[in-house]
Amino acid sequence: MKRLTLGIGHYGIGFKDGVNTIISRNVKAMMSMYPDIKFNLFGKLSPDYKNFLKPVPGKLEYLNIEEFDPLQAAKIFGGRFISEQKIQDYIWQGTNIAEILLSKLNRMDVIIAENLGIGIHPAVTYAFYLYSNYCYMKDLGKKFIYRVHDFVQERTENFKNFKKFSQNPFEIVPNWHDILYPNTPNVKYIAINRNNCSRLVEHGVDEKNIFYVSNCVDEDIIPPDDKSKTLRGKIIRKYNISPNSHLIFYPVRCVRRKNVEEAIFLIQLFNILAEKKMSVEGCKLRGNFHLLISICPETGDDYDYAQQLRKFVAKHCLPVTIGVEDLVSLERVYDERGRIEKYAIGDLYQSVDLVVTTSILEGFGLVYIEPWMLNKVVVGRNIPIVTPDFQASGMKLGHMYTALLVDNQDFKDIGKGQSSNKALSTRLSKILKLKRARFAEKVIRKNEVPILATLRLIQHESKRKKLIELNRRIVLKTYSKEAAGRMLYAVITQ
């Protein structure tokens, strides 16, 4: 049997984001389970890509394609960002990238293209449309798999870019929909949740060409030894946190779609409940609660969003820390004497008391499953198009809410219709109102069921342990990287 060469491509390879995390876990699993596969990872390579997955000649190799980088696209057109470029620019550059694909990917049997439908670089999506069509017309025997993590329709600005692809009278430009969802027989689709399977069908993709392959956790993030007390102490000292605080961890980059202001609202509500000794059906909180956000963005609109939150938190002395990168990275970093310079994400999970999520947009939602593996309860907002998959597998997430009602609106919708910054300011103002006992009581009354469920988990260790044991067992069985590796192998070899 001919050795299979599998190419996996993304806009950026080796960067710290969710898609790269999944690529890493898939490759590690399949390398150990199916040693006859040769892997090629291609895209714009991060400066430290060799630390992402160690290259192994003839087994795991990298291919740099600078043109996959959206910033590179801006440079080509005199600094004009993708949103400012015209359809002619997309087509010209996409055709050039297609020729690069034709040359550089010729030895790959199966090509997995990650998240082409997100719209951050329309020329790359167009290039794959051209290339997959060419391979089919020339009967080259090459298979393409589009793995769908997100849909461009959920990202308004990106969708505007993509809709520049529209039919004209001469039929020179294909429609955006055909580019996003090509239907030649050599193209298959992987959906990471069952809702996305249905959405692909709605977009005209044949059901038999859609495969559900869930994302996975990685047991390797469980630390080899317990450094939780040491790290907790360093966090408390470095960020000037009250030593007796309950540390609540939100494992995300601080970006708008993660709705971090709602997490701040929740933590402040917990503090008000404890400070004023308010009870909900006999449940009372004690102590202080402090919110930790993993990563603070360094550029762009996400940076502006995070800085707006940081200024608000500092001005009002709120118990929130945005960005703990100085102490924590994905994996442990040691100095030449073997001492820990940076702790791993698993160490951070073990150091905190609780994990929260208030995200309003997730492709898969690792935050709903990963913390249980490290014996931590997840509280906060569920996303109805994501969490049913986990509940169908047997997980119990009934303590999470689908809406947080504040002044008769879901918190995430407060300020709707305003500019993004003005809407954020409006939502932040609700956090300050929590100091008014009557307002806090009203919030509790309107959300009594999920708040009570959360308080019971915080207050009663026995309830936490029981829920953790159940959910952890299911996560390790259903969402292991080996289980995902088997599912993915079945798709690429069928």
N, C-alpha and C positions, 0 to 999 in steps of 0.2 A: 504493500500500500504506500502511495506517495506521501511523503511527509507534508503535513499541512502548515502553511505559512499564514498566520493571522495578523492582519494589520488593525491597529486601533488608533483612530485619529480624533483629535480634539483641537480647538482653537489654540489652547496652551497646554503643554504637557509638563507635568512635574510641579505645577503651581499648587498653592494651598487652597483648594476649593472642593466642593462636594463631588463633582464629576471625577476629578483626579483621585479622590479617595476611593471611589468605586472601581475605577480602572485598576488601581493598585491592588485592591483586594481580589478582584477577578483574576488578574494575572498571577498573583502569588498562589491562589488556589489551583488554577489550571496548570501552572508549571509543575506543581508537586503531584497532581493527579494524572496529568496527561503529558508525560515527558517528550512525546514525539512532536508536539506542536512547537513551531518557531514563532516568536512574537516580534512584531515590529511596531513601535510606538512612534507616531508621527504628528507633527504640528509645530508650533512655535515652542521651542524648548526653553524651560526656565534656566537661569544661570547655574543652578545647583541640581540639574535634572539627574545627575549620576547618583545623588543621594535619595532620589525618589524610589527607584528600583535599580539595583546595581546591574549595569550592562554585562551580558555574558555573550561573547562572540559566538555566532551560530545558534544562539538560543534566545537571547533577548537583546535586541538592538534598537537604536534610536535613529530617527530621521528628522532633521530640522527643516521646517518649511516656514520661512520668515513671513511669507505672504498670508499666513493664517492669522497673523496678529492684526487686530483692528487698528492699532496705532500705526502700524506700518502702512496700512491702507490710506491713512490720513497724510502721511509723509509723501506718498506717491502723488497725491493730488494737491500739493502745495499747502499742506496743513489743514485742508478742509476735512472736517469730521465726516463720518459716514452719513450722519443725518443731513449734511449739507451737500452731499454728492448726488449726482443725477443718475437716472437709470442707465444712461450711456456709460457712466463711470463703472457701475456695477458690472455691466455686460463686458466691457473691455477688460477689466481686471479679472472677472470670473473666467473668461475665455483663456487668459494667460495662466491662471491657476489650474484650469482643467488640463492644459498642456503639461504643466509640472506634474500633476497627478499621473497622467499617462506615462510619463517618463520614470518617475520615482517609485510608483506603486506597482510596476509591471510584474514583479515576482510574487506578489501577494495573492493568495487564493481567495480568501474571505476578508472583507474590509468592514469593520464596525465603525461607523461615523457617529460620534457622540454629540447629541443635542444640536443638530443642524437647524432645527426648527425654532431656535430661540431668537433669531433675527439680529444678533449683535454684529454679524459680518455677512450681509446678503451675498456678496460676491463669492464667498466660499460655498454657500448653499447652492448657488447657481452653478459653480464649477462641478460639484458632485452630480447635479442634475445632468450636465453635459457629459460628464465622464461615465456615469452609469448607463446612460442611453447609448453612448458610443460602444461600450463593452458589450451591450446586448446586441446591437446591430451588427457588430463584427464577430459575434459568437465566440468571445474570448474565454467563456467559462468562468468568469469571475463573479463572485457573489457579493452583494452589498447588504448590510444590515444597518438600518437607521435606528439607533436607540433613542427613544423619546423621553427626555427628562422633564421638559417644559413645553408649553405651547406659546408661540409668539403672540397670539391673540390676547394673552394675559399681560402683555407688556406694551402699553399703548404706544410709546415712542418708537420702539423697535418695529411694531406692526406698521406704523406710518411709513417707515423705510421700505418695508417689504412690499407694501401695496403700490410702490412705484412700478413693480412688475405688473403691468396690465395689458390686455390685448389691445393692439392697435389695428387700424384697417388693413395693414400690410401683413399682419400676423408674423412679424419679425420677432416680437418680444412675447415669450410664453407668459401665461397668467401665473401670478404668485402662488396660487393653490397647486398648480401642476408642478412647480419647482419644489415646493415644500413636501408634497406627497406623490412622488413619482410612482407609476404603477407598472413599470416593465417587470416581466417575470423574474428578473435577477435581483430584485429589490425586496427585502423582507423588513419587518419592523419588530422591535422589542419595546414593550411598554413596561414601565416599572411599577404601575399599579393598575388595577382592573378598570378603574374609571377611565384611564387613558386608553385602554383597549377599546372601550365603547366610543370614545371621542374619535379615535382613528377610523372606526367603522363609519361614523357620521361624516367623516371627511372623504369617504369613498374608497378607503383601503379595504381590500378583500379580507374577510375575517380569517381565512385560512393562512394569510400571510402575516398575521399578527401573533406574537408570542409574549406571554406574560413571564417575565423573569424579575423577581423582586431583588432589590438591593440587599446588602448584607452587612452584618456586624463582623468584627474581627477580634477574636479572643486574644490576639497578640497585644492588644492595647491594655490588657490587664497587667499591672506592674508585677515584676518578678519578686519584689519585696515591698513592704509597707513603709512608705515615706510620708504618709498622709499627715501625721502630726508635725513633722518638720516643715513640710510645704505650707500647711495651714498657718503655722507660726510666722513664716516668712511673709505670707500674704497679709496677715494682720498687721505686722510691723511696717512693711513697705507702703501699704495703702492706708495706713492710719485708721484701722478698723477697730471698733470696740472688741476687746478680747472675748467677750461672752456672746458675740453675735452669732445668729444662725446664718451660715453662708448659703445663699441661693444662687445657683449657677445656671446661666443661660448660654449654652455652647454654640455661639454663632459669631459671624462678623456683624458688626453693628450697621446694618443697612435697612432701608425703609421698609422693605417687605417683611422684615422680621418684627416690625411693630414693637420695638423695644420700649417705647413710652408706655405701652400697656403693662409690660413687666414691671416698670417703675411704679405704675399706679398700684399694682397688686402688692408689691413689697411695702409701699407706703400704707396701704390698707391694713396689712398684717401688723405694721408698727403701731398704727392708730388703735387697733383692737387690743394690742398688748399694753400700750401706754395708758389708755383710758379704761382698761380692765373690762372691756365690753365682751359679752358672751353671746354665742349663738347656740341656742338649745343646750346650754350647759357647757359648751366648749369654750375654753379660754386659752389665749396665747400668752406666753411669757418670754421675756427677753427682747433682744433687738434682731432685726432681719436686715441683711446686707446683700445687695445684688452684684454679682460679678458677670461681666460680659467678656467673652473670650478675646475678640480681636477688634481693634479700632482701625478702620480703613485709613489709607494714607493719601488717597487722591480722589478727585472727581466729586460727583453729587453725594456719594456715600460718605465721603470725608466731611462734607458740609453738614450733612444730617447728624453725624456722630458728634461734631463740634457743637452744634446747636444743643444737643442733649447734654454734653459735658458742661457747657456754660450754664445751663439751667440747673443742673445738679449742684455745681459749685456755688452758684448764687444763693440757692436755698438750702445748702448744707444737707443734701439728701444722701442716704447711705447707698451709694451706687459707685461702682468702679467700672469704667469702660476701657477694656484693653489690659490684659495681663500677660502680654507677649514677653515682657522682660523676664518673667519667671517660668513661663510654660510654652512649650512647642508641641508639635505632634508626637515626637519621640524624645526620649531623654538625650541630653547633650552632656558629654563628659569632658573634663580637661585632661591634660597629659598625665596627671597623677591619679586619674580615675574618680575624681570628685564630680558630683553633679553640678553642672553649670546652669542647665535648664531642665525642668521637670517635664514629664510627658502628660498628655491629656488624661491618661488613665490615672495618674497621680492626683490630678486636679479633681476628677470625679470622686476619688476616694476621700479627698480632703473636705468636701462640701457636705451640707446636710440634706439638700434637696435640689432637684433640677426643675427648671420652669421653661415653658415655651409659650410664646404669644404670637407666633408667626401666622401670617394670613395667606401665605403662598408657599407651597412646598411641592416639589415633584414627587418625592418619595416620603421623606420625613424620618431620617435616621434618629432624630432627637426623641422620637416616640419609642424607639426600641433599644438604642445603645445604652442609656443609663442603667436600665434594669440589669444588664449584664454585669455591671459594677455595683450592684446592690443599692441603687438609688431610685427613689420614687420620682416620677415625672408628673408635674401638675401644670395647670394652665389651660390654654385654648386648644381644642382639637379642630381639625379641618375635615368636614364631613365627606370630602371626596378622597381623603387619604386614609383616615383611621379605620374605616370599615374593613379594609384588608387585614389589619392587625387583629381586629375583634373577631373576624371570621376564622382566624387561626387559633382563637381561644383566649387571646389577651383580654384583660379587664381594664378598661379605660373609662368607665362610667363616671368617675369622679371629675373628669374634665368637662369644660363648658364649650358650647358652640357659639355663645354670645355672652358678652359682659355688658349688662344694661346699666347705663349711666345717663341720667337725665332723659330717660325714655328712648335712648339710642344705644345701639351696640357701640362700644367704645371705639372700635376701629373706624366707624363711619362718622364720628364727630368731626365736623369741619368739612364734610363732603361738599364739593362745589367751590371751595376756596382754593387758592394756590397751595402747593404742597407745604411750603414753609409756614404760611398763615394757618393752615389746617393743623399742622403740628403744634403750633403755639396754642391753638384753641384746645387741643387735647391735653397739652401740658398744664393748662390752667385748671383742668379738672383735678389734677394731682394735688394742687395747692388747696382746693376746696375740701379735701378730705380732713383738714384740720378742724372743720366745723362738724361737731358731733352729729347734728341733725342730718347733714348731707351724708356722712359716713353710714349712719343708721339706715338711710333711704337706700343707699347702694346695697347694703347687706340684705334688706328686705326684698329687693328686686332680684337678687341673685342668691337667695338663701340656700337652695339645694346644693349647687356646686361649691359654694363657700363652706358650708357645713361639712361636705364630704372631704374637702381639702383640709379643714381644721382638724377633723378626726384623724386624718393620716399624719398630720404634724404632731398632734398631741399624744397619740397612742402608738407606741412602738410595736405592739403586737399586731395591730392592723397593718402597719407598714411591712413588717416581716412576712406576713401571710401573702400580701399582694405581690411583694417582691419575689417570693419563692415561686408563685404561679407564673408570673410574667417572665421571669428569668429563664425558667425551664422551657417555655415556648419559644422565646427568642433564640436560645442556643440550639434548639432543634430545627426550627423552621427557617431562621434567617442567618444561619452560619455561612461563611464564605465558601465552604465545601458544597453546601446545598445549592448556592447560587452558581458555583462553578459547574456542577453537573447539569443544571438547567441550561446554562449558556453553551456548554459543549454540545448538548442535544440540538440546539438551534443551529450552530455553525456547521455541524456535520450532517444535517438532514438534507 
